Amino acid sequence: MSRIRLRTRVTWLTVGFAAALLSITFGLSLRAKQSQERWTRLIDVELQTVAALEELIREQNSFTARAAVSDPRASERYGMIEQLLERPVLRAADLTELRSRVEGFRRRLEARPVNARLVAAAGRSVVVEGQRLIEERRGEIARQIPRLQREARSMGLVGLAVAWIVMVLAVAASRTTKDRVVEPIEALSAAAKRIGAGDADVRAPIRGDRELMELGIALNDMADKLKERARTDDLTGMPNFRAFRERIDAEIERASRYQTQFGVLVLDLDRFKNYNDTYGHLAGNDALQRVASIIREAVRAVDFPARYGGEEFAVVLPQTDISSIQFVAERIRSNVEALPAPRDGAQVTISIGGALFPLDGVNAAELFQLADERLYVAKTQGRNRVVVTTPARVVQSAG
């Protein structure tokens, strides 16, 4: 909805009272506009910079984890990561040290013979510098919050002074200013402080004049992006444990209300500790990423896969039955088994346990207890198996 700017409205309300009051209200409006523009610009630029740096870190980690040193074209492919530094938002930032470390990583790739240990160390150096820059950017947002609070208090006092001057003749104007300027700014300041402290669930009020509404929208957008990142597993890009528990609680509520059923799968990579001990954690991370990709591709669009923790994954399958749970689980198991062994690793397999709501449990704890028990059965019966249940029998499959 279009609104008249604070400057225009206050000017028309006060022009008939006194010329002196016009200069006061004009200055107040200009200060509010500049503060809003400065804060909005800071949020936008810093958020874009943080997002670009996080993408660079993910790509760098992924490139290093794929054992790129064994590829003679690794240096050429690394150019795609270097291009990320040429984004406008990163070109405008002071990234001298980061660029130097990226260049150092390239030199390690181009050196002959290639020293894998030095390449890995150079990759970690790039990631460390990127993370330092991200923290620096987030700190900049947090440092701006006290200034915004001081400006909010100052504008509140000025608004109150103007209201006392105009008294009866400007009672309506003063109440409007308090409702649409002072209180929204104080609420925005409090919301900004909580966001800066890491509270991604806070919602800034969308009220007041256009500038303040835009600021509230910008703050909420930033909080939504922070909340999304807090519910995403950095390694696999899948929803994490927190997001999964929220989803299964919502699914239980929905299924209970509409008298439907849904399935839960608990998946665990077989002998993954031995895999890590034998091939190293980088190879283990690569295995987790490849398995996560298989799970995402194997489930339905309405299903909700997540990394539950460590080498364990979980899937919520809405509006399903036992045969559909069996089918999806078996497809995941067979697709994981069919994964070719990487050069620096070995073939991986996965064991899966399943449960059905409400037949196997009416809350998350009961469902997971039974799904875990069936996962244990799959492990004890030789691994690389699927074990789900029906009211009358246990259904098993194995490759």
Summary of the structure (lengths in Angstrom):
residues: 399
radius of gyration: 28.3
end to end distance: 60.3
largest distance: 89.4
contacts: 1287
relative contact order: 0.08
helix: 68%
strand: 10%
